[in-house]
Amino acid sequence: MEESMAAIKLIGAGLVVIGVGIGIGRIGGSAMDAIARQPEATNKIQTAMLIAAALIEGIGFAALFAV
């Protein structure tokens, strides 16, 4: 029983890592699209992108440490 719980926790941790990667990838891609459309807003877009990426990574770390 304990081994199956450990396996479930590892699967959950793997899903968290995949989710964080997908989330940050989507943020980066969307930011590049936005910068291509409005180059004059690059600084604002980059700032918002970095804040969002940091929040997603923070949630990912919290989820991994909860495992």
N, CA, C and O of each residue as an XYZ file, in Angstrom:
268
protein
N       0.821     -1.200      0.000
C       0.000      0.000      0.000
C       0.863      1.261      0.000
O       0.586      2.234     -0.701
N       1.918      1.206      0.812
C       2.793      2.366      0.901
C       3.556      2.594     -0.403
O       3.818      3.733     -0.791
N       3.910      1.488     -1.076
C       4.615      1.611     -2.347
C       3.730      2.234     -3.412
O       4.203      3.023     -4.230
N       2.455      1.888     -3.410
C       1.555      2.459     -4.409
C       1.340      3.949     -4.152
O       1.205      4.722     -5.100
N       1.305      4.357     -2.899
C       1.166      5.784     -2.589
C       2.406      6.547     -3.037
O       2.300      7.665     -3.542
N       3.583      5.949     -2.857
C       4.817      6.592     -3.307
C       4.813      6.738     -4.826
O       5.240      7.763     -5.357
N       4.333      5.720     -5.517
C       4.263      5.784     -6.977
C       3.282      6.856     -7.428
O       3.550      7.583     -8.386
N       2.157      6.958     -6.749
C       1.162      7.982     -7.095
C       1.735      9.374     -6.870
O       1.494     10.284     -7.663
N       2.493      9.542     -5.791
C       3.115     10.842     -5.524
C       4.130     11.200     -6.598
O       4.216     12.356     -7.011
N       4.900     10.217     -7.054
C       5.871     10.485     -8.109
C       5.187     10.837     -9.425
O       5.652     11.712    -10.155
N       4.101     10.169     -9.722
C       3.339     10.504    -10.936
C       2.794     11.925    -10.828
O       2.839     12.686    -11.795
N       2.286     12.276     -9.666
C       1.789     13.636     -9.448
C       2.886     14.675     -9.603
O       2.673     15.727    -10.205
N       4.065     14.376     -9.056
C       5.189     15.302     -9.190
C       5.582     15.461    -10.659
O       5.891     16.567    -11.103
N       5.571     14.369    -11.407
C       5.875     14.449    -12.829
C       4.867     15.296    -13.586
O       5.236     16.068    -14.471
N       3.600     15.151    -13.239
C       2.559     15.959    -13.886
C       2.726     17.438    -13.561
O       2.479     18.298    -14.407
N       3.146     17.728    -12.339
C       3.388     19.124    -11.956
C       4.500     19.711    -12.816
O       4.373     20.823    -13.328
N       5.582     18.968    -12.975
C       6.711     19.450    -13.769
C       6.286     19.669    -15.217
O       6.655     20.674    -15.826
N       5.522     18.748    -15.764
C       5.038     18.904    -17.140
C       4.123     20.119    -17.253
O       4.222     20.891    -18.206
N       3.238     20.283    -16.285
C       2.326     21.430    -16.299
C       3.052     22.762    -16.225
O       2.703     23.711    -16.927
N       4.067     22.824    -15.368
C       4.854     24.054    -15.251
C       5.568     24.344    -16.570
O       5.597     25.489    -17.023
N       6.138     23.322    -17.179
C       6.817     23.513    -18.458
C       5.884     24.000    -19.547
O       6.225     24.896    -20.319
N       4.709     23.405    -19.604
C       3.723     23.831    -20.605
C       3.278     25.269    -20.339
O       3.171     26.072    -21.266
N       3.020     25.587    -19.076
C       2.566     26.939    -18.724
C       3.589     28.000    -19.081
O       3.246     29.023    -19.674
N       4.841     27.762    -18.724
C       5.882     28.745    -19.022
C       6.120     28.825    -20.526
O       6.376     29.909    -21.050
N       6.040     27.713    -21.216
C       6.182     27.724    -22.670
C       5.093     28.538    -23.349
O       5.352     29.283    -24.293
N       3.880     28.386    -22.858
C       2.770     29.166    -23.441
C       2.937     30.651    -23.158
O       2.658     31.489    -24.015
N       3.397     30.976    -21.940
C       3.621     32.388    -21.616
C       4.691     32.976    -22.532
O       4.522     34.067    -23.075
N       5.791     32.244    -22.698
C       6.871     32.730    -23.559
C       6.420     32.908    -24.998
O       6.736     33.914    -25.632
N       5.686     31.938    -25.514
C       5.194     32.038    -26.884
C       4.231     33.199    -27.081
O       4.300     33.919    -28.077
N       3.340     33.367    -26.123
C       2.388     34.473    -26.216
C       3.092     35.820    -26.101
O       2.712     36.786    -26.764
N       4.113     35.879    -25.261
C       4.866     37.125    -25.123
C       5.592     37.458    -26.422
O       5.631     38.619    -26.831
N       6.163     36.452    -27.069
C       6.845     36.709    -28.343
C       5.865     37.186    -29.408
O       6.189     38.075    -30.195
N       4.674     36.605    -29.437
C       3.646     37.066    -30.374
C       3.266     38.519    -30.101
O       3.132     39.330    -31.018
N       3.097     38.826    -28.815
C       2.709     40.188    -28.447
C       3.812     41.189    -28.791
O       3.528     42.291    -29.261
N       5.060     40.808    -28.558
C       6.172     41.706    -28.884
C       6.276     41.894    -30.395
O       6.605     42.983    -30.864
N       5.999     40.845    -31.151
C       6.036     40.965    -32.618
C       4.953     41.921    -33.109
O       5.155     42.643    -34.085
N       3.799     41.925    -32.430
C       2.709     42.806    -32.839
C       2.929     44.244    -32.362
O       2.578     45.193    -33.064
N       3.517     44.406    -31.157
C       3.713     45.745    -30.586
C       5.125     45.863    -30.015
O       5.305     45.767    -28.801
N       6.111     46.067    -30.854
C       7.494     46.127    -30.363
C       7.730     47.248    -29.349
O       8.618     47.141    -28.503
N       6.946     48.309    -29.428
C       7.132     49.424    -28.490
C       6.727     49.061    -27.067
O       7.091     49.773    -26.131
N       5.992     47.983    -26.879
C       5.551     47.563    -25.545
C       6.401     46.424    -24.989
O       5.973     45.720    -24.075
N       7.589     46.241    -25.528
C       8.435     45.111    -25.144
C       8.697     45.057    -23.650
O       8.561     43.997    -23.039
N       9.071     46.187    -23.047
C       9.411     46.185    -21.616
C       8.233     45.774    -20.746
O       8.396     44.990    -19.811
N       7.057     46.293    -21.043
C       5.874     45.940    -20.252
C       5.519     44.462    -20.424
O       5.148     43.787    -19.463
N       5.635     43.974    -21.647
C       5.299     42.571    -21.917
C       6.286     41.649    -21.209
O       5.884     40.651    -20.610
N       7.575     41.978    -21.275
C       8.584     41.147    -20.623
C       8.394     41.127    -19.107
O       8.545     40.081    -18.475
N       8.066     42.265    -18.530
C       7.842     42.329    -17.086
C       6.668     41.445    -16.688
O       6.760     40.663    -15.742
N       5.574     41.572    -17.412
C       4.399     40.748    -17.108
C       4.700     39.271    -17.309
O       4.238     38.435    -16.533
N       5.473     38.940    -18.344
C       5.828     37.550    -18.625
C       6.669     36.979    -17.490
O       6.416     35.861    -17.041
N       7.657     37.720    -17.022
C       8.521     37.229    -15.951
C       7.762     37.042    -14.642
O       8.005     36.077    -13.918
N       6.858     37.945    -14.337
C       6.058     37.811    -13.116
C       5.173     36.573    -13.199
O       5.084     35.805    -12.241
N       4.521     36.379    -14.336
C       3.657     35.207    -14.500
C       4.461     33.919    -14.432
O       4.025     32.952    -13.808
N       5.635     33.893    -15.069
C       6.469     32.693    -15.041
C       6.939     32.393    -13.620
O       6.984     31.232    -13.215
N       7.288     33.426    -12.866
C       7.728     33.221    -11.486
C       6.592     32.667    -10.626
O       6.819     31.800     -9.782
N       5.387     33.156    -10.835
C       4.247     32.647    -10.073
C       3.965     31.183    -10.416
O       3.660     30.387     -9.528
N       4.064     30.831    -11.678
C       3.834     29.440    -12.077
C       4.910     28.538    -11.485
O       4.603     27.448    -11.002
N       6.163     28.977    -11.518
C       7.232     28.165    -10.935
C       7.050     28.034     -9.435
O       7.316     26.976     -8.866
N       6.600     29.097     -8.793
C       6.359     29.030     -7.348
C       5.301     28.003     -7.006
O       5.441     27.251     -6.041
N       4.250     27.972     -7.792
C       3.198     26.964     -7.560
C       3.760     25.575     -7.801
O       3.440     24.645     -7.060
N       4.590     25.414     -8.822
C       5.210     24.133     -9.098
C       6.105     23.666     -7.963
O       6.059     22.499     -7.574
N       6.925     24.574     -7.425
C       7.785     24.212     -6.291
C       6.959     23.850     -5.074
O       7.273     22.885     -4.377
N       5.916     24.604     -4.811
C       5.070     24.309     -3.662
C       4.429     22.931     -3.810
O       4.343     22.176     -2.842
N       3.988     22.611     -4.998
C       3.371     21.303     -5.225
C       4.395     20.177     -5.080
O       4.080     19.111     -4.551
N       5.614     20.415     -5.549
C       6.633     19.367     -5.417
C       7.038     19.155     -3.968
O       7.279     18.019     -3.560
N       7.117     20.210     -3.190
C       7.498     20.070     -1.787
C       6.357     19.490     -0.969
O       6.588     18.932      0.104
N       5.137     19.611     -1.456
C       3.998     19.030     -0.741
C       3.966     17.506     -0.910
O       3.343     16.793     -0.123
N       4.651     17.027     -1.952
C       4.695     15.583     -2.217
C       5.603     14.993     -1.230
O       5.816     13.780     -1.235
